[in-house]
């Protein structure tokens, strides 16, 4: 008889785990997936494409309904898990239903941070996190509402781009001195800003939001320097917080995220966590690729095979507001590293490769990201690059690196 495995969360991490389990342990588990959103799992990265009108909502679904059915998965979406009873191996669902489990995986994701400023509870203050948010923002854009987006990270830029392309006048305000400061160095951030502004988005840096002004509804955003930006709506995209309440209330150890070991197991035997809600060796990644790597390791472990998750080399490789952006590894450099830089702002291209002891340890690309995966491969493999160092800035050589060496 199949062992019961319940996954709480129906996002990208959960879908990838089911996919990986189907490859290595098909039939071993009776799998149930419980998700709060009332739809099939979808690619959250593409929400801005839906907002921009480039993709239809149904086109971003990761797998069709029959894919889940063919793998014997019971899908329960539009359901919220209220409680984990670790001792009884039972989950309490919002409608007072309960479900038992032998093994449990928490893939509860994260929630958008809400600024602690006056006016944040006014009507017209929204977040950009899931497909329901997209529907609301499309309504704003269709009415040509003036929108201020707070946050110049990936989510904020994507919200601003989608809104601007859909027809809304958009101002993006960011607390830091450059856009995407966690993924880009200063020159790359400056180039991205200029390219984003060419798409009709007004960008204000070093801008601290002190108050959201209005009576019953949003009327504007006030900055700490006294500047006021008139607005009909505000989108908060200033970071995320791992969803750990369910785990903590069930007695499962959590810090910033749900604490997991190298097999993605929590403090409770047979209960695992992965994706944005998980904290491994003190790190919460909040990115898709580490979640996929975790899913591969966890699937192997659940299949009874030896597997270890050592952590991830953090990489970003996306279209940000329609602009190709890639960064990976130690892109800011170290005391012992050196950087090779190619900068052509007129053509909208920036490349920086960081080298230490004959190996590529970091890279940043803006504009042309054609060779991003090759650079990432070199960073992860720690391969010696002496044979291609002279020309590697211009892309992957025709000959394999080992042959060239």
SULGITA-V128268 format. One record per residue. RES is the residue in three letters. PHI is phi in radians with two decimals (999 if undefined). Layout:
# SULGITA-V128268
RES&PHI + RES&PHI
This chain:
# SULGITA-V128268
UNK&999 + UNK&-1.20 + UNK&-1.40 + UNK&-1.42 + UNK&-2.19 + UNK&-1.97 + UNK&-1.94 + UNK&-1.68 + UNK&2.10 + UNK&-2.22 + UNK&-1.83 + UNK&-1.19 + UNK&-1.14 + UNK&-1.11 + UNK&-1.09 + UNK&-1.18 + UNK&-1.09 + UNK&-1.08 + UNK&-1.06 + UNK&-1.17 + UNK&-1.13 + UNK&-1.09 + UNK&-1.37 + UNK&-2.05 + UNK&-2.57 + UNK&-1.06 + UNK&1.56 + UNK&-1.26 + UNK&-2.14 + UNK&-1.58 + UNK&-1.71 + UNK&-2.15 + UNK&-2.01 + UNK&-2.02 + UNK&-2.25 + UNK&-1.33 + UNK&-1.29 + UNK&-1.48 + UNK&-2.82 + UNK&-1.13 + UNK&-1.00 + UNK&-2.41 + UNK&-1.45 + UNK&-1.11 + UNK&-1.06 + UNK&-1.62 + UNK&-1.03 + UNK&-1.16 + UNK&-1.18 + UNK&-1.16 + UNK&-1.09 + UNK&-1.40 + UNK&1.39 + UNK&-1.53 + UNK&-2.46 + UNK&-1.43 + UNK&-0.99 + UNK&-1.23 + UNK&-1.32 + UNK&-1.67 + UNK&-1.11 + UNK&-1.25 + UNK&-2.49 + UNK&-1.29 + UNK&-1.01 + UNK&-1.20 + UNK&-1.09 + UNK&-1.12 + UNK&-1.09 + UNK&-1.12 + UNK&-1.73 + UNK&1.24 + UNK&-1.59 + UNK&-1.56 + UNK&-1.76 + UNK&-2.20 + UNK&-1.85 + UNK&1.35 + UNK&-2.11 + UNK&-1.96 + UNK&-1.50 + UNK&-1.63 + UNK&-2.73 + UNK&-1.90 + UNK&-1.76 + UNK&-1.10 + UNK&-1.09 + UNK&-1.55 + UNK&0.93 + UNK&-2.49 + UNK&-1.94 + UNK&-1.74 + UNK&-1.69 + UNK&-0.96 + UNK&-1.55 + UNK&1.33 + UNK&-1.26 + UNK&-2.35 + UNK&-2.45 + UNK&-1.60 + UNK&-2.52 + UNK&-1.63 + UNK&-2.21 + UNK&-2.30 + UNK&-2.13 + UNK&-1.66 + UNK&-2.29 + UNK&-1.47 + UNK&1.20 + UNK&-2.55 + UNK&-2.19 + UNK&-1.23 + UNK&-1.25 + UNK&-1.90 + UNK&-1.09 + UNK&-1.62 + UNK&-2.32 + UNK&-1.03 + UNK&1.60 + UNK&-1.20 + UNK&-1.62 + UNK&-1.11 + UNK&-1.09 + UNK&1.79 + UNK&-1.72 + UNK&-2.30 + UNK&-2.07 + UNK&-2.29 + UNK&-2.44 + UNK&-2.41 + UNK&-1.16 + UNK&-1.19 + UNK&-1.12 + UNK&-1.05 + UNK&-1.02 + UNK&-1.19 + UNK&-1.20 + UNK&-1.10 + UNK&-1.12 + UNK&-1.06 + UNK&-1.13 + UNK&-1.08 + UNK&-1.54 + UNK&0.96 + UNK&-1.24 + UNK&-1.35 + UNK&-2.13 + UNK&-1.90 + UNK&-1.77 + UNK&-1.77 + UNK&2.19 + UNK&-1.90 + UNK&-1.51 + UNK&-1.03 + UNK&-1.10 + UNK&-1.09 + UNK&-1.12 + UNK&-1.17 + UNK&-1.11 + UNK&-1.10 + UNK&-1.10 + UNK&-1.08 + UNK&-1.14 + UNK&-1.10 + UNK&-1.19 + UNK&-1.43 + UNK&1.96 + UNK&-1.57 + UNK&-1.24 + UNK&-2.20 + UNK&-2.08 + UNK&-1.88 + UNK&-1.98 + UNK&-2.36 + UNK&-1.16 + UNK&-1.55 + UNK&-1.49 + UNK&-2.69 + UNK&-1.22 + UNK&0.83 + UNK&-1.11 + UNK&-1.39 + UNK&-1.99 + UNK&-2.25 + UNK&-1.47 + UNK&-1.08 + UNK&-1.08 + UNK&-1.14 + UNK&-1.11 + UNK&-1.15 + UNK&-1.14 + UNK&-1.05 + UNK&-1.03 + UNK&-1.15 + UNK&-1.24 + UNK&-1.16 + UNK&-1.13 + UNK&-1.17 + UNK&-1.61 + UNK&1.58 + UNK&-1.78 + UNK&-1.45 + UNK&-2.06 + UNK&-2.05 + UNK&-1.74 + UNK&0.87 + UNK&-1.97 + UNK&-1.71 + UNK&-1.34 + UNK&-1.77 + UNK&-2.88 + UNK&-1.77 + UNK&-1.55 + UNK&2.65 + UNK&-1.54 + UNK&-1.63 + UNK&-2.15 + UNK&-1.09 + UNK&-2.14 + UNK&3.08 + UNK&-2.13 + UNK&-1.85 + UNK&-1.71 + UNK&-1.15 + UNK&-1.51 + UNK&1.67 + UNK&-1.22 + UNK&-2.13 + UNK&-2.00 + UNK&-1.15 + UNK&-2.72 + UNK&-1.72 + UNK&-2.69 + UNK&-2.22 + UNK&-1.90 + UNK&-1.60 + UNK&-2.46 + UNK&-1.84 + UNK&2.15 + UNK&-2.27 + UNK&-2.25 + UNK&-0.99 + UNK&-1.46 + UNK&-2.03 + UNK&-1.01 + UNK&-1.03 + UNK&-1.15 + UNK&-1.07 + UNK&-1.16 + UNK&-1.56 + UNK&1.48 + UNK&-1.56 + UNK&-1.10 + UNK&-2.57 + UNK&-2.06 + UNK&-1.25 + UNK&-2.13 + UNK&-1.28 + UNK&-1.30 + UNK&-2.23 + UNK&-1.67 + UNK&-1.29 + UNK&-1.86 + UNK&1.17 + UNK&-1.49 + UNK&-1.44 + UNK&-1.21 + UNK&-1.87 + UNK&-1.02 + UNK&1.38 + UNK&-2.07 + UNK&-2.15 + UNK&-2.54 + UNK&-2.69 + UNK&1.45 + UNK&-1.13 + UNK&-1.48 + UNK&-1.62 + UNK&-2.12 + UNK&-2.05 + UNK&0.89 + UNK&1.42 + UNK&-2.03 + UNK&-1.87 + UNK&-1.38 + UNK&1.15 + UNK&-2.29 + UNK&-1.26 + UNK&-1.06 + UNK&-1.02 + UNK&-1.09 + UNK&-1.18 + UNK&-1.11 + UNK&-1.10 + UNK&-1.08 + UNK&-1.10 + UNK&-1.14 + UNK&-1.14 + UNK&-1.08 + UNK&-1.06 + UNK&-1.11 + UNK&-1.18 + UNK&-1.47 + UNK&1.51 + UNK&-1.75 + UNK&-1.27 + UNK&-2.67 + UNK&-2.38 + UNK&-1.75 + UNK&-1.51 + UNK&1.86 + UNK&-2.10 + UNK&-1.38 + UNK&-1.22 + UNK&-2.45 + UNK&-2.13 + UNK&-2.49 + UNK&-2.53 + UNK&-1.56 + UNK&-1.90 + UNK&0.90 + UNK&1.41 + UNK&-1.94 + UNK&-1.18 + UNK&-2.37 + UNK&-2.45 + UNK&-2.61 + UNK&-2.79 + UNK&1.14 + UNK&-1.49 + UNK&-1.26 + UNK&-1.48 + UNK&1.52 + UNK&-2.26 + UNK&-1.11 + UNK&-1.79 + UNK&-1.67 + UNK&-2.33 + UNK&-2.12 + UNK&-1.87 + UNK&-2.21 + UNK&-2.11 + UNK&-2.27 + UNK&-2.36 + UNK&-1.12 + UNK&-1.10 + UNK&-1.60 + UNK&1.27 + UNK&-2.22 + UNK&-2.49 + UNK&-2.36 + UNK&-2.40 + UNK&-2.04 + UNK&-1.87 + UNK&-2.10 + UNK&-2.51 + UNK&0.91 + UNK&1.33 + UNK&-2.28 + UNK&-1.39 + UNK&-1.99 + UNK&-2.88 + UNK&-2.74 + UNK&-2.35 + UNK&-2.29 + UNK&-2.30 + UNK&1.70 + UNK&-1.71 + UNK&-1.97 + UNK&-0.94 + UNK&-1.71 + UNK&-0.99 + UNK&-1.18 + UNK&-1.15 + UNK&-1.06 + UNK&-1.12 + UNK&-1.08 + UNK&-1.15 + UNK&-1.12 + UNK&-1.24 + UNK&-1.42 + UNK&0.99 + UNK&-1.26 + UNK&-1.21 + UNK&-1.90 + UNK&-0.94 + UNK&-1.20 + UNK&-2.09 + UNK&-0.94 + UNK&-1.05 + UNK&-1.96 + UNK&-1.15 + UNK&-1.06 + UNK&-1.67 + UNK&2.07 + UNK&-1.16 + UNK&-1.26 + UNK&-1.18 + UNK&-1.50 + UNK&-1.05 + UNK&-1.09 + UNK&-1.08 + UNK&-1.17 + UNK&-1.12 + UNK&-1.19
